């Protein structure tokens, strides 16, 4: 009776119920197919790895890249002495910030490097910063952040290593004369120059890179999807430079990188409002490998030096003069506080 009097209503009710069941099934399938979070291990190594709310550039980059592939990461922090055994034992899926060595390569698949740690010599204004290797600092007091894995060359260099609690502490020790120098990562130096231009130019003397290591995501080989995770992660890296994700997370205005894979490095601004003058300082993600052509050097078979290209508005321009005037506009946009780990630094002068 109800069916005959309200056939359409019943039909709609049945369709609606079917639709709800179908949507519910799709939702359940979607949830079932979502991969479990990767369990990654790291040390506390500011400003690259640390707990949430502290400077953690490397972890921010890796978590963002993995998220773009549909994966999440759960990161456990351990002491430096526990790290290698935890990493290669199979207790974790891998690490978001690790250097390569033979033992680790036997147990882990490594991504392309996504960053390079370059420790730069910094002294007080007027100091001699001509050292080209860490051994040139023999007998000098050098501030280093506790927790860095600096390597045997640094530890055995003959320099008097003074352990600090943070980058801010290292700078404070330098400015008050408690140490002769500090080693700061190039990324931190770039932050200081950008955010404290007067102080950095009148109170600091910035030298060369003395320690250099590449950072990787590594996944244990015993995972059946290890290669897929690494492949998907690698695929995100260039696009994260081109769409300025790297700039936002690292809080730099310009990045030097090979955008189109032709082994020639380009300058990439934080946004298409690139400023009115050619940049004076550009953060290099990596030291050029043997296969890259350093800016200012000639291409093979040519005597003409390579000039930096500029990646603006989705195009590469051969030099600054070729960049259209419509992009040569000042920007006063402040750092993004939502995801800026760099804004947590609190340098006191």
N, C-alpha and C positions, 0 to 999 in steps of 0.2 A: 504494500500500500504506500509506504513512504517512498519506496523506490519509484513507483509509477507517478506519484504526484510531484516528486522533486528529483527527476532523473539527472538533471544538469547539476544540481547541488551535490548529489551523491558522487557523480562523476568527478566534479571538481575536488571534492573531499578526498576521493581515492587518489587523484592525480597529485594533490598536495601532499598527502601522506607518502606516496611513492617518491615524490621529489625530496621530501625530508629524509627518507631512508637512504636515497641515493646520495644526497649531500653528506649525510652522516657517514656513509660508507667511504666516500671519497676522502672526507676529512680524516677518517681512521686510517685509510691507506696512506695518506700523506704523512700522518704522524708516524706510522709504522716504518715508512721509508726514510724518514729523516735520520741521518747517521748519528750515532752516539758521539758526544764530545770527545775530541782527542785529549788524552792525558799527557801533558807535556811537563817537563821538569826544567828548572832553571835555578841559577844562583841569584842572590841579590847583588846586582851589579849596576848601580846608578851611574849615569842616567839612562841606561839601556834596558835593564830589567829590575823590577821592584814590585812592591804591592800596588794595588790600585790606589790612585790618588797621589802617587809619587812619580817623579820623572821615570818613564819606562818606554823610551822611543822604540826600541826593537819589538817589544811585546805589542805595542799599539799597532805597528805596521803589520806584524804577522797575523794578529787577530782580525784586523780589517781585511787583509787579503783572503784569509780562510773564510771569513763571513761572506765574502763575495762569491766563493765557490759553494756556499751552502753548508759550511761546516763551522762548528764552534770548537773552542779549546778550553780546557780546564787546566790551569797552570799551578804546579806545586813548586814552592821555593825551598831549596835545601842549601846546606853549607857547601862551600867550595870543595871540601874534602870528601863529601858524599856524592858530588855531582857525577863524575865519570862512571862510577860503579852503578849508580842509579840509572844512568843513561844507557849503558851497554848491557845491563842485566836482563832487560825485557820487562822490568817493573812498570815502565812508562812507554807510551807510544813514540816518544822522541823528545826533542827540545825545539823551542822557538828561536833560540839564540845560542849558536854553538860554533866553535872553530873546528876546522878539520884536523884530524891526525889519522895515522894508519889504523890504530885500534878502533876508533870510532867508525871509520869507513867500512870495516869488516862487518859491523853490526847494523849500520844505518845507511839509508839512501839520503843524499844531500840535494837540496834545491840549488838553483842558481844563487849566488850571493845576492842579498837584497840590501846590504849596507857594508860599509867598511869602517872599522875603527882606526882612526888616525890620531895618535896622541901628539899634540903640538907643544913645543917648548914655549913657556911664557915666563918672562921675568918682569921686574919693575922697570919703569921707564928709564932708558939709558943703559940697561944691562947688556952685556955681551950675549947675544943669542945666536951666535954663529955656529954652534955645535951641529954636526950633521949625523952623529950617531949617539946613542945613549952612553957609550963608553967615554965620549968626550966630556962627560959631566963627572968624571971620577973625582971624589972628594967633595963635591958640591952637595948641599942639602936640597933635596927635591921632594916636594909634596906630591903624594899619590893617594887617591881615594881607596880606603880599605875595601877589599872585596873584588877588585879588579884582578883578573888573571893576566898579569903582565908578561909572564914568560921568563925563562931562565936567563936570557940575555940581559933583561932589565935587572933582575934580582942579583945577578953576578957582575954588574957593570962597574962596580966600585963607587957609584954614587951613594950618598947617605940618604936612604929612603925614609921619609917622614910620613907616616900614615895619617890621613885626615878622615873625617867622618862624611864629607860631602864635597862637591865642587865649590860650594860657598865657603866651606871651611878652608879648603886649599887656597882660595883667593885671599881670605883673611890672613892666613899664615904668611903669604907672600907679601901683602901690603904692609904688614907690621914688621917685616924683616926677620921672621922666625925661620924662613927658608930662603934659599937663593933663587929657586925656580919652582914652578909647578908644571906638571904634564896634564894638559886638558885635552879632551877630545875636540877635534876640529868643529864638530857640531855645536859644542858648548861655546867655543871661541866665536863661532859665527853668531850665536845668540847674543853674546856679550857685545860684539861690535855693532850689531843691529840695534840693540835695546839700550846700550850705554855708550853711544859714539864718543861723547866728550871724554868720559873717564877712560875708555879703552885707548884713546889716542894720546892722552896726557899722562897716564899713570902706568900703562903697561907697554912692554916691548914683546912683540910676538915673533917667534922664530919659525923653524922648520918642523916638519913631521919627523919624529924620531922612532915611533913604534907604529906598526901597521898590520892589521889582520882583518880578513873578511868574515862576515857573519852569515850564517845559513839557518834555514829550517831543516831539521833532520828527522826522518821517520824510520822506525825499525824495519829492517828488511823482512822480518817474519810476518808482517801484516800483508794479507793478500791484496789489499788496495794501496799499498805504499806508493807504487809508481804512479797511480792515478792521482793520489793526493799531491805528490810533488809536481806532476805535470800541470794540474789545475792551478796550483799555487804559482808556478813559474809564469803561467799565462796571464796572471794579473799584474805582474810587476811593471811592465812598460806602460800599460794603460793607467796605472796608479800614478805614474809620473806625468803622463800626458793630461790627465784630468785633474791634476794638482792635489791629489790625495797625499802624496809625499810631502808637498810643501806645507799642507795644513797640519799634518801630524808632527813634522819636524820643525815647524815654525821657521822656515827660511823663505826668503823672497825669490831667490834664483837657484836653480839646480842645473848642473852640467851633467848631461847624459847623452847616450846614443839613442835617439828617439826612433829612427827608422832602420837601424841595423846595418848601416853602411860603413861602420867603423870610424865615422867622423863624429866628434862630439858636438852637441848643440847646447845652447843656453835656453832654458825653459823658465819663464817668469811664473810667479805665483798666480797671476791672473792676466787677462789680455790688456788691462790697463797697465802697461809695462813701465811707465815712468817716462820722464822727458829726456833723460840722458842714458847713455850706455852704462850698464852696471859695472861697478868697480870691484865688487866681491861676489863671486858665484860659488855656491857650495857644490863640490864635486862628490857625487855618490861613491865613486871609485877612482883609484889611481888608474890611469890608462894601462890596459894590458898590452902585451907585445903586438896584438893584432889591431889595436886602436891607433889612430893617427892623432898625435898630440897637437892641440891648437898651436899654431905658429910654426909647425914643422911642415916640410913639403910632402905632398903625396908622392908615392913611388912613380918615377918617370917624369917628375915635374920639379922645377926649381922654385915655383911659386909657393910661399907659405900658406898653410890652411888657416883661414880665418874662422872664427866661431859663427856657426849658423844660429839663427834665432827662431825658436818654435813659438809662434804667436798666431792666435786665431785659427788653429788647425793647419797652418802652413809653415814651411821652413823657408826663411829668408837668408840669403847668403851672408849678409852683414847688417849692422845696425842701420846704416844709411838706407837699406832696402826695405826696412820695416815701415809700413804705411803710417803716416802721421796720425791717423785715427786711433792707433794703438799707443801712441806716445803721450799718454795722459797720466797725470799724477794720481795716485790712490793713497788715501789716508786710512784705509780699513785697518782696524786693530786686529791683533791675533784672536783667533777663534777660541773663546773661553770654554766651549763645550767639550773640546777634545784636546786642548793644548796642554801637554805635559810640560812644555818649556816654560809656560807662564808660572809654574810652581817655583822656579828658581828665584831666590831672594838675595841677590848680591848686594853687599853693603860696602860703600866706599869711604 
